[in-house]
Amino acid sequence: MKDVLKTYLWIFSITAGLLTVALLLFPEKKNRLEFIEEEIKKVQEGRKILTQREKELEKLANEKDWEEVDKENK
């Protein structure tokens, strides 16, 4: 009888340990709108840091990308 109880105790403790680890590592769900707003803030902060030359290069790259999209759609 003691062997059966020990076996159940091991199973229970391992299961409880795995559940605890899973709950600690499982990321909390964020509201999608909050996530998008945070990403927008990160991008805006990154753009503030850019120099004038980097801003021009980014603008040229975006224009080039849109030109490629326009060519593909014709």
N, C-alpha and C positions, 0 to 999 in steps of 0.2 A: 504494500500500500504506500509506503514511503517513497518507493521508486517512481510510482505514478505521480505522486504529488511533486516530487522534484522535477520530473519531466515537464509537467504543466507549468511549474514555476519558471523553468528555463524558457519555455516557449513564450509565456506571458512577458517575462522581463526582456527578451530579445525583441518581441513585437513592440513593446512600449518604448524601448530604446530607438528602434527604427522610426517609429512614429514621431518621437521627439525630435530626432535629427531632421526628418522630412519637414516638420513644421517650422523648425528654425531656419532651414535653408530655402524653403519655398518663398518666393518673393510675394510681397503683398500686392494686391491688385490696386492699380491706380486708375482713377477716372481717366478715360481717354482724352478728354478735353484738357485736364490738368497736364497730362504728359505732353500733349501737343504744345501747350502754352510754354512749358519748360524748355522744350526744344527750340521754340521760336526765340525765347530769351537768350539761349546759348548762342544761336546764330547771330542775333543782333549784337551781343557783346563781342563776338568774334569780329564782326565787321567794324566795330568802333576801333579795334586795335590795328586794323589794316592801314598801311601807308597809302598815299595817293597813287603811287605806281601800282601797288597790289590791287587797288580798287579798279584801276583801268584794265589791268590784266584779267581780272574776274569778269568785267563787263565784256571784254573781247571774247573770252571763252564762252560766255553765255550766248553772245550773238552768233558765234560760230556753231554752237550746238543747235540753235534755232534754225539757222540756215540749212544745216544737215537735215533737220526734221522736215523743213519745207521742201527740200529736194526729194526726200523719200515719199512725200505725199503727192507729188506731181505725177 
